């Protein structure tokens, strides 16, 4: 798991809307101006997801705004190719097609070498009752921790 201060963009709703079964790290093919904007922390992946097209996985609906000081800019909403090992791609493709799962980006960050990485979650959609149950459990854990602190 990555530390929160290293994230450039996070998808906070993903853990609320989906049951995350597995996470993995993927590289992202970016243009120069996109990297500059990411380093400023101006990206949004709240509505993003990954799809399979032409034998590769692409990050769709990720919004990286234009870099103000550039002569030539990138397209803010363009699909960005995800870099994964062939075995990982095949596994994900099979899970998407057979089991109806979704690949959701959980965060974008820069690793120790300075490369942009995307943390992907293999997710299954939650029903409304599941969301309520998760909220109830979270509230109870918070209350239990508070009571334990007070009792000493």
NORDALIN-V426350 format. One record per backbone hydrogen bond with DSSP energy under -1.0 kcal/mol. NH is the residue of the N-H (numbers start at 0). CO is the residue of the C=O. E is the energy in kcal/mol with one decimal. If there is no record, write none. Layout:
BEGIN
NH_CO_E + NH_CO_E
END
This chain:
BEGIN
5_2_-1.4 + 7_107_-3.6 + 8_107_-1.6 + 10_105_-2.2 + 16_12_-2.9 + 17_13_-2.3 + 18_123_-3.2 + 20_121_-3.0 + 23_119_-2.3 + 25_117_-2.3 + 26_82_-2.0 + 27_115_-1.1 + 28_80_-2.5 + 34_30_-1.7 + 35_31_-1.7 + 36_32_-2.0 + 37_33_-2.4 + 38_34_-2.4 + 40_37_-1.5 + 41_36_-1.5 + 43_62_-2.5 + 47_44_-1.0 + 48_59_-1.9 + 49_102_-2.4 + 50_57_-2.3 + 52_55_-3.0 + 55_52_-1.6 + 57_50_-2.8 + 58_79_-3.7 + 59_48_-3.1 + 62_43_-2.8 + 63_75_-1.9 + 69_66_-1.2 + 77_74_-1.3 + 79_58_-2.2 + 81_56_-2.9 + 82_26_-2.9 + 88_84_-2.4 + 89_85_-2.6 + 90_86_-2.3 + 91_87_-2.6 + 92_88_-2.8 + 93_89_-2.2 + 94_90_-2.1 + 95_91_-2.4 + 96_92_-2.1 + 97_93_-2.8 + 98_94_-1.2 + 100_94_-1.2 + 101_122_-2.9 + 103_120_-2.6 + 105_118_-3.7 + 106_118_-1.2 + 107_8_-2.6 + 108_116_-2.4 + 110_114_-2.5 + 113_110_-1.8 + 116_108_-3.4 + 117_25_-3.3 + 118_106_-3.0 + 119_23_-3.2 + 120_103_-3.1 + 121_21_-3.5 + 122_101_-3.3 + 123_18_-1.6 + 125_16_-2.3 + 130_126_-1.9 + 131_127_-2.1 + 132_128_-2.4 + 133_129_-2.3 + 134_130_-2.1 + 135_131_-2.5 + 136_132_-2.4 + 137_133_-2.3 + 138_134_-2.5 + 139_135_-2.4 + 140_136_-2.4 + 141_137_-2.1 + 142_138_-2.6 + 143_139_-2.8 + 144_140_-2.2 + 145_141_-2.0 + 146_142_-2.5 + 147_143_-2.4 + 148_144_-2.0 + 149_145_-2.2 + 150_146_-2.4 + 151_147_-1.5
END
